Amino acid sequence: MVQIGNISEIQSVKEHMEKMEKKGVIAEWELPYEEILTRLTAAIFFLTPASKSKLDEIWEELSIHNGLNYRLNEDKDLSRLEWRVEFNKGYEL
């Protein structure tokens, strides 16, 4: 049975984000509504790179997780951070 808010795939991405933040690649990241998530494909991460020159490194690092999809966070509804990152390429509800 899936434990809401404690999904191993999500934990793996979070650990990866934390490592990149400690390395100075990512300035800040967040995962809103984590406590209600039941799968990685429903998770929406947000991040701000330490600098624009780090974007290629970030995307390359995160591509180890299946379904990487990212775009500028233009609407800022869920987060004020610059980029919206999901792992659901080709996924439909």
Backbone torsions as a table, in degrees:
resi	resn	phi	psi	omega
1	MET	NA	138.7	179.3
2	VAL	-75.4	133.5	177.0
3	GLN	-96.4	115.0	-177.6
4	ILE	-58.5	132.3	176.9
5	GLY	81.6	-0.4	179.1
6	ASN	-138.9	70.3	-176.2
7	ILE	-102.6	127.5	-174.0
8	SER	-58.6	-39.7	178.8
9	GLU	-63.4	-40.4	178.4
10	ILE	-67.0	-42.3	178.7
11	GLN	-60.6	-37.6	178.9
12	SER	-63.6	-44.1	178.4
13	VAL	-65.8	-42.0	179.0
14	LYS	-59.8	-44.0	177.6
15	GLU	-61.3	-39.9	178.4
16	HIS	-63.6	-44.4	177.8
17	MET	-61.1	-43.3	179.5
18	GLU	-61.9	-41.6	178.2
19	LYS	-62.2	-43.5	-179.9
20	MET	-68.0	-33.0	176.8
21	GLU	-66.4	-42.9	178.6
22	LYS	-65.4	-32.4	178.3
23	LYS	-77.0	-10.0	-179.5
24	GLY	85.5	17.1	178.8
25	VAL	-87.0	-40.7	177.8
26	ILE	-109.2	131.6	178.2
27	ALA	-78.9	-38.1	-176.1
28	GLU	-161.6	148.3	176.0
29	TRP	-149.7	161.2	176.7
30	GLU	-157.9	162.0	178.3
31	LEU	-135.1	90.0	179.9
32	PRO	-63.9	149.1	174.4
33	TYR	61.1	27.2	-179.3
34	GLU	-55.9	-35.6	-174.3
35	GLU	-67.4	-11.6	179.6
36	ILE	-112.0	2.8	-176.4
37	LEU	-78.8	143.1	178.4
38	THR	-121.1	-3.9	179.0
39	ARG	-161.1	153.5	-179.9
40	LEU	-62.5	-35.5	-177.5
41	THR	-65.6	-13.8	177.3
42	ALA	-96.9	-10.0	-176.6
43	ALA	-79.1	138.4	174.6
44	ILE	-122.6	109.6	177.3
45	PHE	-92.7	155.0	174.3
46	PHE	-131.3	146.4	178.2
47	LEU	-150.8	158.8	170.6
48	THR	-125.8	124.4	-179.8
49	PRO	-71.0	157.2	175.9
50	ALA	-63.0	-33.9	173.3
51	SER	-157.6	160.1	-179.7
52	LYS	-61.8	-28.2	179.5
53	SER	-66.9	-14.1	-179.4
54	LYS	-89.5	-7.9	-175.3
55	LEU	-57.9	-46.6	179.7
56	ASP	-59.3	-41.2	178.3
57	GLU	-64.0	-41.6	178.9
58	ILE	-61.4	-49.7	-177.5
59	TRP	-64.9	-38.1	177.5
60	GLU	-64.0	-45.2	178.4
61	GLU	-60.2	-48.0	-175.5
62	LEU	-74.3	-15.3	-179.0
63	SER	-68.0	-10.6	175.7
64	ILE	-68.9	-18.6	176.8
65	HIS	-92.5	131.6	-174.8
66	ASN	-60.7	141.4	171.6
67	GLY	78.8	22.5	-178.4
68	LEU	-55.0	129.9	178.5
69	ASN	-144.8	128.9	-178.1
70	TYR	-142.6	155.3	176.9
71	ARG	-161.1	162.1	175.3
72	LEU	-60.4	141.2	178.7
73	ASN	-88.8	81.5	-174.5
74	GLU	-77.4	-35.4	-174.8
75	ASP	-80.7	-25.6	177.6
76	LYS	57.1	26.0	179.5
77	ASP	-70.3	-45.5	-176.4
78	LEU	-95.3	-20.5	-176.2
79	SER	-157.9	152.9	176.3
80	ARG	-90.7	-7.0	-177.6
81	LEU	-70.3	161.0	-167.7
82	GLU	-73.3	-37.1	-172.8
83	TRP	-120.0	142.0	175.5
84	ARG	-104.2	127.8	-175.8
85	VAL	-127.2	128.0	178.4
86	GLU	-132.1	163.5	179.0
87	PHE	-127.3	64.1	-175.5
88	ASN	-146.4	31.1	-179.6
89	LYS	-55.1	122.3	179.3
90	GLY	82.0	2.1	-178.0
91	TYR	-86.6	136.8	176.1
92	GLU	-130.1	143.5	176.4
93	LEU	-73.9	NA	NA
